[in-house]
Amino acid sequence: MKPFVFIASLVAAVSAMPAGATTYVFSYISTAGVLAGTLEGTLQADNNRIFVQNFTSLTFNGAARAAFPFINNFSAHFFGSTNQSVVSLDGTNMNVIACLDSGCVPDDAFFAFDPFERFGVAYFSSGFGFGEASEAYSAANWSISTVATVPEPASWAMLIAGFGLAGAVQRRRRANVPA
């Protein structure tokens, strides 16, 4: 019975861990060229939408570009909504703008997947260094795949605490056993 309690405690500790950010490799083919890089984000319960936290290793037509520290939801940036920056695995739910600073003006280095329909279609836009495109968005030109899971610090803390708790329970039980 004791090993069962230990294993049950361990399983409970591990299953209580929150999901960590995952690193994805992505690319988008526009009429101006190929935007590619990695992004970190959290896959949502629908197993399609990814809340974007970071874009890194950006390239355009194979040439390296600076990482974009400013990432926002297109709606939030221009219209003040509180939605998350999001891309989707299948490319059907895209709402993100990334740029070098919070200004994100069209003359800057930026790219955006605009979910709002202009003349009946969603748009992809990019600024200096990314082909300066403004065109209808095509989900068929979007590609994304998983690279690796990045555990969050809270996950490690919970795992260590779970092991510590399970060990303390075992140690206490051993101390209470009569000789």
C-alpha positions as CSV (number, residue, x, y, z in Angstrom):
1,M,0.0,0.0,0.0
2,K,2.9,2.4,0.8
3,P,4.3,2.3,-2.8
4,F,0.9,3.0,-4.1
5,V,0.5,6.1,-2.0
6,F,4.0,7.3,-3.2
7,I,3.1,6.7,-6.8
8,A,-0.3,8.4,-6.5
9,S,1.4,11.4,-4.9
10,L,3.9,11.6,-7.7
11,V,1.2,11.3,-10.4
12,A,-0.8,14.0,-8.7
13,A,2.2,16.3,-8.5
14,V,3.1,15.9,-12.2
15,S,-0.4,16.1,-13.5
16,A,-0.9,19.4,-11.6
17,M,1.8,21.1,-13.6
18,P,0.6,23.8,-15.9
19,A,1.3,23.6,-19.6
20,G,4.5,25.3,-20.7
21,A,5.3,27.4,-23.7
22,T,6.2,25.5,-26.8
23,T,8.6,26.6,-29.5
24,Y,7.3,26.4,-33.1
25,V,9.0,26.9,-36.5
26,F,6.8,28.8,-38.9
27,S,6.9,30.3,-42.4
28,Y,4.6,32.4,-44.5
29,I,4.9,32.8,-48.3
30,S,3.8,36.2,-49.4
31,T,4.1,37.7,-52.9
32,A,7.2,39.6,-51.7
33,G,9.0,36.5,-50.3
34,V,9.2,34.1,-47.5
35,L,8.9,35.2,-43.8
36,A,10.2,32.5,-41.5
37,G,11.4,32.0,-37.9
38,T,10.5,30.6,-34.6
39,L,7.8,31.6,-32.1
40,E,7.1,30.7,-28.5
41,G,3.5,30.3,-27.5
42,T,1.0,28.3,-25.6
43,L,-1.3,25.9,-27.4
44,Q,-4.9,26.4,-26.3
45,A,-7.5,23.7,-25.4
46,D,-8.9,23.7,-28.9
47,N,-5.5,22.2,-30.1
48,N,-5.3,24.8,-32.9
49,R,-4.9,28.3,-31.5
50,I,-1.5,29.4,-30.1
51,F,-1.2,32.4,-27.9
52,V,2.1,34.0,-29.1
53,Q,4.6,35.2,-26.5
54,N,7.8,35.7,-28.6
55,F,9.1,35.7,-32.2
56,T,12.8,34.9,-32.7
57,S,15.3,33.8,-35.4
58,L,13.3,35.8,-38.0
59,T,14.4,35.7,-41.7
60,F,13.0,37.1,-44.9
61,N,14.0,35.4,-48.1
62,G,16.8,33.6,-46.1
63,A,18.3,36.9,-44.7
64,A,18.4,37.2,-40.9
65,R,16.3,39.9,-39.3
66,A,16.2,41.3,-35.8
67,A,13.9,39.7,-33.3
68,F,10.7,41.7,-32.6
69,P,10.4,42.5,-28.9
70,F,7.0,44.1,-29.4
71,I,4.1,41.6,-30.1
72,N,0.5,42.5,-29.9
73,N,-2.9,41.4,-31.0
74,F,-3.8,43.4,-34.2
75,S,-7.1,44.3,-32.7
76,A,-5.6,45.4,-29.4
77,H,-2.9,47.5,-31.1
78,F,-5.2,49.5,-33.3
79,F,-8.6,49.2,-31.6
80,G,-7.9,48.8,-27.9
81,S,-9.3,45.3,-27.4
82,T,-7.8,43.0,-24.8
83,N,-7.5,39.8,-26.9
84,Q,-4.4,37.7,-27.0
85,S,-1.9,37.7,-29.9
86,V,-2.8,34.5,-31.7
87,V,-1.8,32.3,-34.7
88,S,-3.2,28.9,-35.4
89,L,-1.8,25.6,-36.5
90,D,-4.1,25.4,-39.5
91,G,-3.7,29.1,-40.4
92,T,-7.4,30.0,-40.1
93,N,-7.2,32.1,-36.9
94,M,-4.5,34.7,-37.2
95,N,-4.4,37.9,-35.2
96,V,-0.9,39.2,-34.4
97,I,1.4,42.2,-35.2
98,A,5.1,42.1,-34.4
99,C,7.5,45.1,-34.7
100,L,10.6,46.6,-33.2
101,D,8.8,49.1,-31.0
102,S,5.3,49.9,-29.8
103,G,4.7,52.3,-32.7
104,C,4.4,49.7,-35.4
105,V,3.9,52.3,-38.1
106,P,3.8,51.1,-41.7
107,D,7.3,52.5,-42.5
108,D,8.9,50.4,-39.8
109,A,10.1,46.8,-39.8
110,F,7.0,44.8,-38.9
111,F,4.7,42.1,-40.0
112,A,1.0,41.5,-39.2
113,F,-1.7,39.0,-39.8
114,D,-4.8,41.1,-39.8
115,P,-8.0,39.2,-39.2
116,F,-10.3,42.0,-40.2
117,E,-11.7,41.7,-43.7
118,R,-10.8,44.3,-46.2
119,F,-12.9,44.0,-49.3
120,G,-13.9,40.5,-48.1
121,V,-10.5,39.0,-47.2
122,A,-8.1,38.9,-44.2
123,Y,-4.7,40.6,-44.8
124,F,-1.0,40.0,-44.4
125,S,1.1,43.1,-44.2
126,S,4.8,43.7,-43.7
127,G,7.1,46.7,-43.6
128,F,10.7,47.5,-44.3
129,G,13.0,44.5,-44.4
130,F,10.0,42.1,-44.9
131,G,9.1,42.9,-48.4
132,E,6.7,45.7,-47.7
133,A,3.7,43.6,-48.7
134,S,0.0,44.3,-48.3
135,E,-2.0,41.5,-49.7
136,A,-4.9,39.1,-49.1
137,Y,-3.9,36.5,-46.5
138,S,-3.8,32.8,-47.5
139,A,-3.9,30.0,-45.0
140,A,-2.5,27.7,-47.6
141,N,0.8,29.8,-47.5
142,W,1.1,29.3,-43.7
143,S,3.3,26.5,-42.3
144,I,4.0,25.8,-38.6
145,S,5.4,22.8,-36.7
146,T,6.4,22.0,-33.1
147,V,10.1,22.1,-32.1
148,A,10.2,21.5,-28.4
149,T,8.3,22.2,-25.2
150,V,9.9,24.8,-22.9
151,P,8.8,24.1,-19.2
152,E,7.8,27.2,-17.3
153,P,9.6,27.9,-14.0
154,A,6.4,27.3,-12.1
155,S,6.2,23.8,-13.6
156,W,9.7,23.0,-12.3
157,A,8.8,24.4,-8.9
158,M,5.6,22.3,-8.7
159,L,7.4,19.2,-9.8
160,I,10.2,19.6,-7.2
161,A,7.6,20.4,-4.5
162,G,5.6,17.3,-5.4
163,F,8.7,15.1,-5.1
164,G,9.6,16.8,-1.8
165,L,6.1,16.2,-0.4
166,A,6.1,12.6,-1.5
167,G,9.5,12.0,0.0
168,A,8.4,13.7,3.3
169,V,5.3,11.5,3.5
170,Q,7.5,8.4,3.0
171,R,10.1,9.5,5.5
172,R,7.4,10.2,8.1
173,R,5.8,6.9,7.6
174,R,9.1,5.1,8.0
175,A,9.7,6.9,11.3
176,N,6.3,5.9,12.6
177,V,6.8,2.2,12.0
178,P,7.6,0.3,15.2
179,A,10.8,-1.7,15.2
